[in-house]
Amino acid sequence: MTKRLDLRVDFAFKSLFGTHGNESILAAFLNAALRFPDEKKIQTVQLLDPHFNKENQEDKRSILDVHAQLEDGSRVNIEIQLNNKHDMEKRTLYYWSKMYSSQMKEGMDYGELCKTITINIVNFRYLSHIHEYHSTFQLFEREQKLLLTDMLEIHFMELPKLLIKWRNREVDPREDQLVRWLLLLEASEDEEITQVLEEIAMQEDQVLKKAMDEWERVSQDPEVLLAYEARRKALLDEKSALKRAEKKGKEEAIKAMAIGMIQEGIANNVISKLTGLSIEEIEMLRHQ
């Protein structure tokens, strides 16, 4: 079988979920993610221009988001992140605000603005104090827990948490459609997941079968593969740069701690034990 694209790479995700002709796949994912009751299930979605927030170089990455409009006018933006930049809450609020405000046209009334939903799929643990892999945030009054408005809805879906539940058999893709779709993003690296999803696709889920067939097809397209490999390399380079920055930041923090202890007259062996710095490194800091 052809090696399939890693759907956790945003380019590959958009090739499957955000391409014209695949609207039924996106609708199925959104029905699972937003958990609408049966009478409100999404039947069709309209893919929208993803350039609504392209104001600077960083914003140009938004072209790899999936931006869509539901039948009731609600806007949805799906972003998948491989790397933790430690600014997710600010980024998601910024993009949510741009998507919400982009609806406003000259002469419009505020009452015409539609619900705006952001879905962040992340390949790292983000909300450490929450055990569940899927978290939904809205605007509530702090004491009374009263919903101010349903216009804002922000979702975080953490793939590592889901994988732990999958391995512990705490979730079942046969019973939970969101589990099904999110595990699809991990399937390129896990033969067991692929086999289970193929069985579900053949037995009961025609849209999942369409998604897996389309995934197979785009994974063999030379033009798609060329763009995919370029994007994957860029993400790997980004991950390396983030790790270097994080390492440098930790080193600077340790040195600052050591300098503070030196100024307090603490002995070298104690500083070394607490910071992990060698005696030679501490002596160099003493003489700076």
Helices and strands as residue ranges (DSSP letters): H 10-17, H 23-34, G 38-40, E 46-47, G 50-53, G 59-64, E 66-69, E 75-81, H 88-101, G 110-112, E 116-122, E 134-140, E 147-158, H 159-167, H 177-184, G 187-189, H 191-203, H 206-218, H 222-263, H 268-275, H 279-286
